[in-house]
């Protein structure tokens, strides 16, 4: 399959007409303002220097938005298949819910953030976990779907039009780890790759762990993992992404919250935001009674 690298100085080069048309459509739908619209005072600027600077700014803005659109297009099928957006609980309600389980409040959530505390695993096909984290107020939340066969999907928040997401993931076929901080980089590499490649190994390349940092908070052990990779879109383009994850082990397995964005946005804007999100991540299981929140197994109905 021929791929077209769309990440150079501004993380993108011009795309073929079919993709450009699709990206422009996505921008028109998803962006708050058109990437093609000139600034209000552009016409009044007559010097060649001013016009050059305006043109460069416009091109950079357009190319950044086009990269975001490519991620939106690449993930359109998964986004469209997720459940309808859920309402965030808000930090005060989240802390009240955590307190009802005898758990500490979320600490260090910045002003301007909302939060959630949701049960992952309400269906009989999963082990229940209480998942909590903060995220920006304007992000959209999606939750797992449930039916008589069990639960599907995950807990996620994001600004999808720009390719910024934070996603909860349970590492498959992985038993509980007594001290997650004793694990090496290879373990975290395999865990995060499993999270980003649920649609198959052909959706990414050049995955790299940048650094790891052990963190102990609220009597729980976590490891923060900085990483980067290249997303391979269905349209044949490569989009550099960068992010950070928080990995822990609760209940009978290993869980993580991974947050990522387009690499250019990460470096210029979203790194602090994504770090705030994963640093607020908590997951609980041991000693908690979730019976009131769980869906009965089909044979019990």
N, C-alpha and C positions, 0 to 999 in steps of 0.2 A: 504494500500500500504506500503510495507516495504521500509524504507529509510535507507541509510547508511551515517552516519555522516563522512564527509571528512575534518573536521577541528579540529585538536588537537594542539600539540605544534607548528607545522609548517602549521597549517590550513588544513591538509589533512591526511588521512590514506590510505593505499593501497586499490584499488578498485577491483571489480570482473573483470575477464578477458575481458568480452565484453566491459565494459566501458573503461578499460585500453587501449584496442586496439583502440577504437574510440578516446580517448584522445591523444594517441600517434600519430594517423593519423592527428589530428588537430594540434598538435605541429609541426609535419613535414611540414604541409602546412603553418601555421600561424607564427611560430616563426622564427626570423632572424637566429638563430643557433639551431642545434639539441640539445635537452636536454640530449642526450646520449653521445655526443662527449666529450672525455676527453680533458683536457687542453694540449697545445702543449708540455709543459715541464713536464707533469705528469710522463712519463716513466723515466725521469732522476732523479727523487726524490727517494732515496733508503731508507731513514730512515722510521721506522714504524710510528713515530710521524707525519712526513710529509704526509705519505700515509693516515693516519687516518684523518688528517685535510682536505686533498683533497677530501677524500671520503665523509666526512660530508658536505662539501661545495657543492659537486656534488649532493648529495641526497637532500639537501635543495633547490638547484636550480631547480632540477627536480620536486620536490613536489610542489613548488610555480608555476612552469609552468603548472603542471598537474591541479592544482586548476583553473588557468586561462583558460585552455582548457575546463574544465568542464563548465565554464560559457559560453564560446564560443559555445560549443555544445548545452547547454540549450537554448541559444538565437539564434541558427542558423536559425530556421524557420523565426523568425521575421526579422533578418538581411537580409536574402535572399529575403524577400518579400518587403523590402523597396526600394524606387527609387534609381537609380544609384547615386553614390556620386556626390555632387555638389562642385564647386570650391569656396573656401572661398574668400571673397572680399579683405581682407587685412585691417589693422587698418586705414590707411589713407583714403581709399575709404569708409569705414564704417563711419568715422567721417564726410566725405564730404556729404554722404547721410543723416546722421542725421542733419547736418547743413541745408540741403535743406528743411527740415521740421521745421526748427527753433528750433532744439533740441541741447542740449549740447553734446560735444564729450564724448566718453567713457573714463573714468578716471581710472588710476591705473592699466592699462593692462601691465603686465611685458614684458620686452624684450624677444624675442623668441616666442611670441604669435601672432597668427592671430586673426581675428574677423569676425563676420557676422552681418548684419542688414537686416532682411528679413521680408516680410509680411506673417503672419500666417492668413489664412482666406480669400484667394483670391476667393474661390468659394462661391456661394450664400448660401451654407448651414452653413456658419460660419460667425461670426462677426470679421471684420479685426482688427489685432493688429500688431504693429511694434515691432519686437523682436530683441534685440541686446545683444551680449556678446562676450567676448574673450575666446580663447582656444589655446592649444599648436599647434605649426606649423605643427607637423606631425599627427595631428588628422584628421580623415575623417568626412566630413559633409554630412548629408542626409537631404533632404527637402520634404515637403508634395507633394503628387502626385495630379494631377488635371485631370478631364475629364468633360464631359457634365453634369454629375450628381453632380458635386461639387468637394470638396477637401477631401483628406484622408491622414492620417499619420501626422507626426509632424516634428519639427525642432530638429535635434540631431547632436551632434559631439562626436567622441569617438576614442579610440584606442581599437578597438573591440577584437583583438586577445588576449589582456590582461584583458579584462573585465572592462575597464575604460570608462564611458560614462557620458555625460551631456545631459539631455533631457528636452525639454519644454513641459509643460502640462497645460491644462485648466481644472480646477476642474468642473466636470459636475453638472448641476442643482444647481449651486451656484450663487446667485446674487451678485451685487457689495457690497463691505464692505467699509464703509466710512473711518474707521481707522483700518487697518489690525493689527496694533500693540496692539489693545485692546483685540484681540482674545486670548483664553487660549490654553494650550498645546493640549487639546482634539481636537480643531479645526484643528491644524496643523497635528496632528496624522492622522485624517481622510483624510485630503487633500493629504498627502504624500502616505498613504496606497492606496488611489484611483489611484495614479500615478504608483506605482510599481505593482499593481495587476490587470492591464487591461485584463490579460488573465484568471483572476479568483482568488478566495481567496486561492486556493490550491497551488499557486506558492510561497508562503512565510509563515513564522511563526516567532514568537519571535520578533515582531517589537517593537522598543523602541525609544522614543524621549530622547535624552541625555541632550540637553539644547536649549534654544532659545535666540536670541539677536535682539532687534529692531535696525534698521538702517534707517536713513533718508538721502537721497542723491539725488541731482538734483531735488529737490522739490518732490520727490517720497518717499513713506513710504514702507519699506520692513522689513521682519523678516527672519533672518538667523536661520536655524533649523539643528542642528546636530542629526543624527539618525543612527540606525543600525538595521539589520534584517537578517534572514536566508532565502536564496533562495533555493527553492525545485526544483531540476531539473527533467526533464522527465525521466532520467535514474535512479531516486531513490536516489539521493545524496543531501546532505545539504551543502550549501556554505555560509559561513558567509560573509556579505557585510556591509560596513560602508560608510557613505557619509554625505553630507551637502546640504541643499536646500535653495533657496531664494524665499520667498512667498510674493506676492503683490496683489493689486486689481486695475485693470485698465479697462476702458470701462464699460461693464455691468456684469463683472464676477471676478473670482479669478484665478490667474495664478501663476505658479511656474517653476523654473528651478532646477531640482534635479540632483546631480552628485554623483556617487558612484563607488567604486571599491571593489575588494576582501579585506577583513578586514586586512590581513597581509600586502598587498601592501599599504593600506591606512595608516597604522601605520608607515611603514618603508619609504614610498616614496611619495605617492600621496596626502596626506592631504593638504599640502600647494598649490599644483597644483589645486585641486578641489575647495579649498576656493577662489583662485584667479578667477576661472571661475565664480562661483556663485556671488561673490562680484561685478563682472563687469556687471551682468545681469540687463538689463533695458527693460521695456515693456511700450508702449505708445498707446493711442487710442484717448482720449478726445481732440477735437478741430483739429484733423488731417484729411486731405482730401486724401483718398486712391483711388479715382475713377479711376485714370490712371493705377492702379496696379491690379484692380479687374477683374475677369472673369464675363462676362454677364450671367444672369440667363438663363436657357434653353429656356424659353418662350420669351426672348428678342432677341434670335439669329435669 
